[in-house]
Amino acid sequence: MSPRPIRASDLVTYVYCHRAWWYRLQGYESSNVGPMQAGEVFHTAHGWRVFRARLLQMLGWGLLLVALLALVALAVVYWLG
């Protein structure tokens, strides 16, 4: 039988609580499944909100750049025209 790979979640669980790691290794279910699932849903939704906020921020900077370029173009046309 090949050895089971060590995952980051195993290390975190072991560092947090050796007994929790042992229970998990033995196949015991955590009593906090509901709150953990709710936390996962919350973090996923938060991640999408952060992604949308950054996307809108980039769009804002792009629109600002376009406005500045248009202002420069108008100034050049005004001075040369």
C-alpha positions as a Markdown table, in Angstrom:
| # | Residue | x | y | z |
|---|---|---|---|---|
| 1 | Met | 0.0 | 0.0 | 0.0 |
| 2 | Ser | 1.4 | 3.4 | -1.0 |
| 3 | Pro | 1.7 | 6.0 | 1.7 |
| 4 | Arg | -1.1 | 8.7 | 1.9 |
| 5 | Pro | 0.2 | 12.1 | 0.7 |
| 6 | Ile | 0.4 | 14.8 | 3.3 |
| 7 | Arg | -1.9 | 17.7 | 2.5 |
| 8 | Ala | -1.7 | 21.3 | 3.7 |
| 9 | Ser | -5.0 | 20.9 | 5.5 |
| 10 | Asp | -3.5 | 17.9 | 7.4 |
| 11 | Leu | -0.6 | 20.1 | 8.6 |
| 12 | Val | -2.9 | 23.0 | 9.6 |
| 13 | Thr | -5.2 | 20.6 | 11.5 |
| 14 | Tyr | -2.2 | 19.0 | 13.2 |
| 15 | Val | -0.6 | 22.3 | 14.2 |
| 16 | Tyr | -4.0 | 23.6 | 15.5 |
| 17 | Cys | -4.9 | 20.4 | 17.4 |
| 18 | His | -3.1 | 17.1 | 17.4 |
| 19 | Arg | -6.2 | 15.3 | 18.6 |
| 20 | Ala | -8.4 | 16.8 | 15.9 |
| 21 | Trp | -5.9 | 15.6 | 13.3 |
| 22 | Trp | -5.9 | 12.1 | 14.8 |
| 23 | Tyr | -9.8 | 12.0 | 14.8 |
| 24 | Arg | -9.8 | 13.1 | 11.2 |
| 25 | Leu | -7.3 | 10.4 | 10.3 |
| 26 | Gln | -9.5 | 7.8 | 12.0 |
| 27 | Gly | -12.5 | 8.9 | 9.9 |
| 28 | Tyr | -14.5 | 10.8 | 12.5 |
| 29 | Glu | -16.7 | 13.6 | 11.2 |
| 30 | Ser | -16.2 | 17.1 | 12.7 |
| 31 | Ser | -19.0 | 18.4 | 14.7 |
| 32 | Asn | -18.6 | 21.8 | 13.0 |
| 33 | Val | -19.6 | 20.7 | 9.5 |
| 34 | Gly | -22.5 | 23.1 | 9.3 |
| 35 | Pro | -20.4 | 26.2 | 10.3 |
| 36 | Met | -17.5 | 25.1 | 8.1 |
| 37 | Gln | -19.8 | 24.8 | 5.1 |
| 38 | Ala | -21.3 | 28.2 | 5.8 |
| 39 | Gly | -17.8 | 29.6 | 6.1 |
| 40 | Glu | -16.9 | 28.1 | 2.7 |
| 41 | Val | -20.0 | 29.6 | 1.1 |
| 42 | Phe | -19.2 | 33.0 | 2.7 |
| 43 | His | -15.6 | 33.0 | 1.6 |
| 44 | Thr | -16.5 | 32.0 | -2.0 |
| 45 | Ala | -19.0 | 34.8 | -2.2 |
| 46 | His | -16.5 | 37.2 | -0.7 |
| 47 | Gly | -13.9 | 36.2 | -3.2 |
| 48 | Trp | -16.3 | 36.9 | -6.1 |
| 49 | Arg | -17.1 | 40.3 | -4.6 |
| 50 | Val | -13.4 | 41.1 | -4.4 |
| 51 | Phe | -12.9 | 40.0 | -8.0 |
| 52 | Arg | -15.8 | 42.2 | -9.2 |
| 53 | Ala | -14.5 | 45.2 | -7.2 |
| 54 | Arg | -11.0 | 44.8 | -8.7 |
| 55 | Leu | -12.5 | 44.4 | -12.2 |
| 56 | Leu | -14.6 | 47.6 | -11.7 |
| 57 | Gln | -11.5 | 49.4 | -10.4 |
| 58 | Met | -9.5 | 48.4 | -13.5 |
| 59 | Leu | -12.4 | 49.6 | -15.7 |
| 60 | Gly | -12.4 | 52.9 | -13.8 |
| 61 | Trp | -8.7 | 53.4 | -14.4 |
| 62 | Gly | -9.2 | 52.5 | -18.1 |
| 63 | Leu | -12.0 | 55.1 | -18.5 |
| 64 | Leu | -9.9 | 57.7 | -16.8 |
| 65 | Leu | -7.0 | 57.0 | -19.2 |
| 66 | Val | -9.4 | 57.3 | -22.2 |
| 67 | Ala | -10.7 | 60.6 | -20.8 |
| 68 | Leu | -7.2 | 62.0 | -20.4 |
| 69 | Leu | -6.2 | 60.9 | -23.9 |
| 70 | Ala | -9.3 | 62.5 | -25.3 |
| 71 | Leu | -8.5 | 65.7 | -23.3 |
| 72 | Val | -5.0 | 65.8 | -24.7 |
| 73 | Ala | -6.3 | 65.1 | -28.3 |
| 74 | Leu | -8.8 | 68.0 | -27.9 |
| 75 | Ala | -6.0 | 70.3 | -26.6 |
| 76 | Val | -3.8 | 69.4 | -29.6 |
| 77 | Val | -6.6 | 70.0 | -32.1 |
| 78 | Tyr | -7.4 | 73.3 | -30.4 |
| 79 | Trp | -3.8 | 74.6 | -30.4 |
| 80 | Leu | -3.1 | 73.4 | -33.9 |
| 81 | Gly | -6.5 | 74.3 | -35.4 |
